[in-house]
């Protein structure tokens, strides 16, 4: 594998681990290895790993369904690997930003047209953001006003919601008005230092944008596929929320129903996802811990539950992802390339 890629992965992993250790050291309560080796903790970790694995299998099916609808011949195993590697690169990059670009890159290496891969990733992102935005609005109107333990601050809430809304709008614009990329290129070309550079690939870029527009149009015609994909996305979001609900409620005795917990967790995740650490490490733990601490009978059990959730959804992805990256090193560095 290219030495630069290995170095980047190692640096990202070390940064992620360092941030996690730094944040955990700031907590008054501590979770030890012995706490994680308790029978109830091990059972919850096992359940979390199984549920997370099922989520990735469903996500692989969703991706292949969309690719097939756009006449891309991709094996389910390849779609599955791309979804797992998406999670891996999200886990080791700041604010989880690396997953989507890498998934586009990986799919093009598998022979998928780059405009099709980009179309699907943008669509999947928009789909997720729309669902999250809807849940955030519900939580703000019907849940948060009745929670006395809300103590993160209205400023953070407003900023998190505004970021979610802005991300949704920008993603929608990318889908609805792809010609805006042509406008950006024209504006950039007016910068003298960029004129020659942009001129070399400007025509190819315009052709690619036109193909992207056609791909968006073709996907929108498949309403049945979109409905199936949207429904499965809702299921996945619910399952990921249950991965946190189960250990927190099971270990702390927190009295809250799943719908209310689900709404709060999605809103808090909207806030935490913008924290510029690898995989939002530390930020997610800190925000969940700060919010639920007031209502939990045992802060230490709360931190243990959050740690179990992160083991199932974050740390395990990193551990399993490292050998998977090396397995695909030839494809990542070389491979087929795009059609």
Secondary structure, 3 states (H helix, E strand, C coil): CCHHHHHHHHHHHHHHHHHHHHHHHHCCCCCCHHHHCCHHHHHHHHHHHHHHHHHHHHHHHHHHHHHHHCCCCCCHHHHHHHHHHHHHHHHCCECCCHHHHHHHHHHHHCCCCHHHHHHHHHHHHHHHHHHHHHHHHHHHHHHHHHCCCCCCCHHHHHHHHHHHHHHHHHHHHHHHCCCHHHHHHHHHHCCHHHHHHHHHHHHHHHHHHHHHHHHHHHHHHCHHHHHHHHHHHHHHHHHHHHHHHHHHHHHHCCCCCHHHHHHHHHHHHHHHCCCCCECCCCHHHHHHHHHHCCCCCCHHHHHHHHHHHHHHHHHHHHHHHHHHHHHCHHHHHCCCCCC
